[in-house]
Amino acid sequence: RQIGMVSYRTPLGYHQKFGRALTDESGPSYGSRAPWQVKSYLEYQGKKFLDRFDPVTYVKLTEQMDSHDVSRSRGTMEEVLSHVEIPVCVLGIDSDILYPLREQEEIATWLPNGELKIIHSDAGHDGFLLEQDQVAAHIKSFLYSHD
């Protein structure tokens, strides 16, 4: 889970939140026993995650998400999405490395009525959770323009 957490956010996001701060100035300031705030945060998130998710269920859910493909046995992704006629708002986060913005740009291009809205964030993938004002503004604008 800690590895996942590191990939959801950007180095800049972690630096802004934690920097090189320690939780306890009296402990060692280097090595694996250093009480880094970021380390404490990641350990806390990992423990919290274990309390909420059954490991086997999480693995199965991850496998399903990784193998999901709307174009399976239907042609290319571009061909499949070209048949979607309804308006679609595609949100992309400019710092997301889990779902890179270039992928959202492709999806929006392949949808005949697709509109790409970009969320600006230093938080990486977690930007969709942390940038609620931007997300809400984009969705509101999209819904009002397609009323």
RAWOZI-V839795 format. One record per pair of residues at least 24 apart in sequence whose C-alpha atoms are under 6 Angstrom apart, sorted by the first residue. I is the first residue (numbers start at 1). J is the second residue. Records with the same first field share a line. If there is no record, write none. Layout:
I = J / J
This chain:
1 = 46
2 = 42 / 46
8 = 124 / 125 / 126
9 = 123 / 124 / 125
10 = 123 / 124
13 = 122 / 123
78 = 110
81 = 110 / 111
82 = 110 / 111 / 112
87 = 113 / 114
88 = 114
89 = 114 / 115
90 = 115 / 116
91 = 116 / 117 / 118
92 = 118 / 119
93 = 118 / 119
94 = 120
95 = 124
96 = 124 / 125
